[in-house]
Amino acid sequence: MSSDSYVIDVSARSQDADVWFALPPGFVPLPLRELAEAEDRSGGAGSGSTPGLLPAALPDAMARRQPPTDLGPVLRLAQLFLEAGTVLCCLGVHADDEGDGRMLLSLFTLASRPSDWAPRSVLAARAAAGAQDAEHIETLDLPCGPGSLVQRRLSVPPEKGNGAQRELLQATAYVPCPDGRRIAILALATTAVNRARHYRALLEDVARTVSFDNPLRDVFDDASGKD
């Protein structure tokens, strides 16, 4: 039996919350808007413009001792996600257990988009079919209902003074809401493109925790002394 514990983010208590999920260790929320603004001010110069925003967010002591240096593409991607309506962004920092032990970066985001009503399985299939340049597509049978998962490669705009584009791997899970009129979009992007299988499996595990009914209601009621 796993002894891992989960930290309940304050957003789970929000009256506006309508989707819940669990992330594994190694992910921490990022101040998405502040990072995007810092990237704007830097003119695309990279992570050096954000020294005060990231150290405290790094999820473990090793990452703080050896801060990741490949944040530029991740920050630019965060800016694009913000422009696309992302409501939550988390930085993932994990050790490469199958390589040299270096820090692997990823960016988890949550967004949603409205949709004309259709059966949930149809919505999931349409979302996957509409993904451009997909290199992997599969259907998901989740505890909360049908979903789909798509993997593709993205080209990140080059850094200032560097004409080379960077490639990112992005896995996206589409999970239609019960009313059939909205789709929750969970995305995981990483510079570790050679770890596609692992990140795809990680995102699927997260998608399997998605709930559209508050799973914490009893916990919060007990904490507040309600019957």
N, C-alpha and C positions, 0 to 999 in steps of 0.2 A: 504494500500500500504506500502510495506516495505521501511524503510529509510536507510537500510544498504548500505554502500558504499564499493566499491572494490578498492584495491590498485593494480595498474598495475606493475607487476614485470619487471625489466629491460630485462629479457629474452624474453619478448613478443615483444621487438623491434629488436631482433636479426634477421639478414638476413638468418640465418640457421634454424629459427623456422619453423616447419611444422605442429604443433598441438597446439591448444589453449584450455584452460579450465579455470573454476573459482572454487576456494576453498572458503568455508564458513569461517567466523571469527574463530580464534583459531588456525590457521595453519600458520607457518612461515618457510621459507626455512632454511635448515641446510647445513653447510659446510661439505658435505658428505665425501669427501676425507680426510679432516683433522680429522674428527671423527673416521674414519676407521683407520687412522694412529695412533691416540691416543690409540685406543683400542688394536692395535698391540703392541705398546710400553708397555701397561699395562699388557700384557700377559693374558687378560681376567679378570682383577681385577674389572672391572665395571666402574661406572660413576665417581668415585673419581679422575680418571686420566684426566678428561676433564673440570676442573673448569672454565677455561677461555673461553671455546667455547660455553657454553649453556646459562648462565644467560641472556645475551643480547637478545637471541633468544626467550626467553619465552614470550608468546603473551599477557599477561596481568599482572596487578599489583599484583593480588592475587598469581599467579604462581611464581612471583619473590620473594614475601614475604615468600611463603611456597613452595620452590623448590621441584619438584617431586623427590622421592628417588628410584624409580623403573626403572632407566634408563639403567641398565646393559643389560637386554635382548634386549632392543630397539637398543642400540649401536651395539651389536653383529649382530643383524639383518641388520642394516645399512651396516655393513662390507660385509655381504653376498650379499646384493643387489648391492653394488658397484662391486663386483666380477662378478655379473651376467649381468652387462651392464646398470644399472640404470643411467639415465641422470639427474634426479631431485629427491630430497628428502625433505620432509617437516615434521616438528614435529607438532603434534596436542596435545594441552593441554586443556582439557575441564573439567568443574565441573560435578560431578556425581549428577545430579538433582534428580534422583530416589533413590539414596542411602544416604550416609553420607556427601555428598558434597566434598569428596576428589577429587584430581586431577586424571583424567583418561588420560593415554598416548596413542598416536597412531602415526603411521609412514605412511605417504603417499608417494608413489613413482611413477615415470613415467619411462617407458622403451618402447622400440619398438624392433620388430624382423622381419626380412625379411621372405617372404613366397612365395612359388610357386603360380602363379595366380590361383584364383578360385573366383566364385561369393562371395560377401562379407558375405552373410548369411551362406554360407558353411564354410568360414574361421572362423566365429564366433562360429559356432557349433563344428567344429573340435577342436578349442582351448579349449572350455569348456569340450569336451569329453576327451581330453588328460590330464586334470588335475587329478593328483593322489589323492586318499583319499578324494574326494569331498563329503561334507555332504549336500550341497545345490547347485543346478544348475538351472538357468533360462535364457531364451532368453530376450533380450532387444530390444525394438523398439525406437531408439533414434532419435532426430531431425537430426543428421548427418548420420543416416543409421542404419543397424542392428548391434547388439552387443550381448554379453553374459556376465553373471555374475556367479562366482563360489565362494563358501565359503568352507574353510577347516581349519583344525587345524594344527599347526606347533609345533615341539619340538625344543626349543632353546638349544644349547650346554650349559652345566652347567657352573656356574662361578668358577673361581679358588678357590679351597678349599671347594667347595660345590658340592656334587655329584648329587644333585637333578636337573632334567631337568625342564624347565619352558615351559608352554603351551601358545601359542599365537593363536589368531584368525586372519585369513587372508581372506579378501574378495578381489577378483580380477575381474576387468571388462576388457573384450577384445573387442576392437573397431577397426575393419578393416578399413584401409585407402581406399579412393576412387579408387585408381589404382588397388586394389585387390592383391597387392604384399607385403604388410607390415601391421602389426598389432600393434596398440598402446595398451599398457598394463598399466592400472591404478590399483594400489594395495593399500589397506589400512590394516595395521596390528596393533593389539592392545593387550595389556595384559589384557584388560577388557573382558574376554571371555564370561561373562554372559550378555554382552550388544550386542550380535551378531546381533539381529534384527535392532538395531539403527545404528550400523556401516554399515551394509549392505545397509540400506536405504540411509545413508549419501553418500556412494560411488556411488549408482545409481544416486543420485541427481547431483553429480559431473560429472558423465558420460554423463548426459543429457546436460551439457554445452559444451561438446567437439565440436570443429570445426576444420576442415582441411583447411578452408579459413580464412585468417586473418580478424577477426571481428573488429579490431581496426584501420584498414587502414585509414578510414575517420578521426578518432580522431587524429592520428599522422600527417596526411596531414594538418589538420586545425592548429595544434600546430606549424608546421613548416612554415606556411604561403603559402602552395601550394594550387592551385585551385582544 
